Amino acid sequence: MTITIDAFKWRSMTAAINQLPKTPRLLQDMVFRTRNTNPTETIDVDIIKGGRKILPFVRNDAAGTIIEKLTGEMRSVKAPRLRPKKPFTATELLTQRGPGKIVYANGGDVTAERNRKIGQELADLKNRVDTTIEFMCAQALQGSYSVSNDGYNFSIDFQMPSAHKPVLGSGSGWNESGGNIMDDIDTWATLIRNATGLAPDIALCGSAVVKALRDNAEVRELLDNRRTNAGTFTWKASNDYIGNLNGIDLYRYGMEYQDLAGADQNFLDANKFVLISTQARFSVEFALILDLDAGAAIQGEYFSKSWLEKDPSVLFMLAESRPLPVPWQPEAIVYADVIV
């Protein structure tokens, strides 16, 4: 996308960053698919539980029966704030040229290169925001997450029951001879169905889990890895798709991110197996963005603006987003540690 310096107003920048294409992200594409923008800084998080109890029958001449409401705890959560910015010096924007191009003092290719660079850097700002949202989604699958840096602290607990976070002991690990992969998956699938009425349809596998699955003769015999009905691009058509096991699509989730210290980390630990019903409610909620330069409250997924500092002469470009991934039905997840 080409962006000219005359268009560096917050409306143009915000429109541009929202229109930039997203890099495919497994959790945001397959689980937290719904994205909602909200007109407030806080999100009402109402975790859904209940709905399993059958109803009493009534006579034709009887009044309706009063039943209990869905259980859970509603909390108003102030969504965390992401606000990265990048500085560009006069030298970077007024003298640098594209590879193999000639520099003209009155503009020429320098203008095209400047606009290309700004567009590229804006795309990187959006990519960094989306990487952070994917990190938050991965943490939310564990039932809670917290962040703490530079004096900022945020935490949220989605009240996932302990039974949905099993840890296999010595002798029953999937990488051990005593492990029983199919029985464990059936048990956890039943747990999800009993709690929500929904059947699990996907599972995310860490790298060590993928090896254990492929080393297991029973799993190999049952695994159907024919990538049919892929249609347009889907994760089923990617190298991350392992196959279908008794109606559950298995995916390798070995992607990495860099933490704030610059160290590589896995979005999903190598030893984890995450069973999910994507029919349950999952979403990324975006809170209201407040910015005085805009002179308005922005209800959207991304906001961007730029401004000039006169001395030293520097252009700053900024992006903001206020995402909160929410697994509204945490009982639709089993987050298991299966490698001993």
Buried (B, 14 or more C-beta within 10 A) or exposed (E): BEBEEEBBEBEBBBBBBEEBEEEBBBBBBBBBEEBEBBEEBBBEBEBBBBEEEEEEEEEEEEEEEEEEEEEBEEEEBEBBBBEBBBEBEEEBBBEBBBEEEEBEEEEEBBBBBBBBBBBEBBBBBBBBBBBBBBBBBBBBBBBEBEBEEEEEEBEBBBEBEEEBBBEBEEEBBBBBEEBBBEEBBEEBBEBBBEBBEBBBBBBBBBBBBBBBBEEBEEBEEBBEEEEEEEEEEBBBEBEBBBBBBEEBBBBBBBBEBEEEEEEEEBBBBBBBBBBBBBBBEBBBBBBBBBBEEBEEEBBBBBBBBBEEEEEEEBBEBBBBBBBBBBBBBBBBBBBBBBBB
